[in-house]
Amino acid sequence: MNRQFAIDVRHGLSQSPKSLSSKYFYDERGSTLFSEIMKLPEYYLTNAEFEIFQNQGVDLIQTLGIKKRNYFELIELGAGDGYKTIELLKVLDHENFKYQYHPIDISQKALDQIESAINKQFPDKKISTKKGDYFQMLTELKSSPYPKIVLFLGSNIGNMEDAMANTFLKKLSESLSEGDKLILGTDVKKSKDIILPAYNDSQGVTRDFNLNLLERINRELDANFDITQFVHFPEYDESEGVARSFIRSKISQDVTIKAINLSVKFEIGEYIKTEISRKYDDETLDTICHDTGLKIIGKLMDSRQYFADFILEKQN
């Protein structure tokens, strides 16, 4: 049994309102479902950021201000399959930049996948994978005398409440030296008509992805959630710029989670909050960057203006 998962499930389902952490979406089945989500026509985020890396690599390098004569370290937090980053590596190699690529992930499977993908594209390139916590790995890399460029893509920062995002960026900044850069992928504030379908696709894959959290609790903690009695429920507040996903109980019911000796009562229509996805504009990100030691120095957007990669620099 995953002890931390059990602790977090007990805590989240004992609160009012109930919640489950989105970090638990990604068991084996959840990861497979998310790979399917990224290919859906409604889920614009991945393709929009890929377009930036595919078409604006030279502009990105110019905004970063890196020079061919200066060796640097390229560090990616939560690299996934790395296919967006590969587009940047192509430009860096074509222009003969000198660098070392360090993908960081808690999943060895993810690191093996990205190493395989890199090897196919660049047979002679050696990458330095780092398995573990982001900040632990960044602390180890901080002792290096070389400039650093950190990638945190996919609007992963948007899965954090604003205060948590500020704390995250502050901690990340502490692992950097003056002049180091951060490429921060963010989804942009847009109309509900564009954003909501990305979290409620016509094929129901996002629904299955959200409800898989309950199935994971059934599998790993010997619970008896009846998935047919819960529904996926997303919402988006345009004025706030925040999308949220919930699981809603269709009936009044009791659920038993044997592994943690917990009985959970649900009223009709009661929600479990599972995910937040913050959407950004310059002002919002500037506020979140307050007192972090990071300053916005540039921004690149896709052709539809759906997604932005902000460039931040570590200040004194």
Phi, psi and omega in degrees: 000135175286106188297317182292323176300314180299316179299314184290325177294314178303312182297311185295321183274356176263353182272168172226113002286159181287153178207157172224139184289135179294343180294343180269004173300329200260055164282188185301313180292319179299318179296320177296316179295322180292326175299323177291320180302317183296342180264355183286145179298329180287334185271087187284341192302311185295312181294324180295316180288324177300320179300319179300312183290327182285322188254345186234028181301317180295316178298321179298314179297319179295320179295324178292335178073023180277149182247147183298331183281348186256117175292140177216169179248130179254115188241124181246126179269120181066063192292336183060224179273353172073011190289334174288317181295327178304325178296322177291320179298324179301315181291316180300318180288320179298325181269006175063039172284153181251118185200166172237131181263126180239095171281134180244132177203153176278347183259120176294327178299316179297319180294321177296321180295315182290326178295321178295317180296319179294318181297325178292319182282322185227082186303332183263358184274135175253126177249160182244094180285147180229116180263124177149189179295139181311307190287327175297315180292321178295322178297320178295323182281342184298331182292344177294139182280358187271150175301152184233141171238120182256135176253127171226092194257184172072013184057032176296331177298333181289347178279004180248141169301157187303317181296321179292321178297320177298315179297319179299311181294325178296315180293320177298317180300324180296339180269001182248162176253161181307132179092345176295155185240156175231127171262113187246111179280128182222140171281144186262146176301131182212183181286156179301327182297332180270317189282315186300318179299335178293340180246009181205062188293158185292337181272351178080016181290319179295323175302312180296323179297316180291313182291341178299337175300318179291320178295326177295319177297320175302313185292313190266337184238016175053054178259171181235041173301128172268101187300332181291346181259015176228149179231151174282131183221105176261156173212158178219128178259107183297319183293323179278329182077035183227127172263142179227146176242140180227160166247126185246135178281130181280338185221170169282126186202161175242137179238135179251132176244095191297320186297336179242012175052053185232134172249129184241126180261134176242133172273164176300127178081002181289143185256151162245120177283129183242333185204146170240144175222096181288138174252145192241154159229179184302318184295317181299312181293322178300321178294317181293331179280356183303129175065025177260346186085006179247135181236135177289124179240355180185167180204135173238141182232158176285173187295334180267358181063034180271331191220148180226137168254109178274144174253121180244147180237139177285126180260176176301000000 
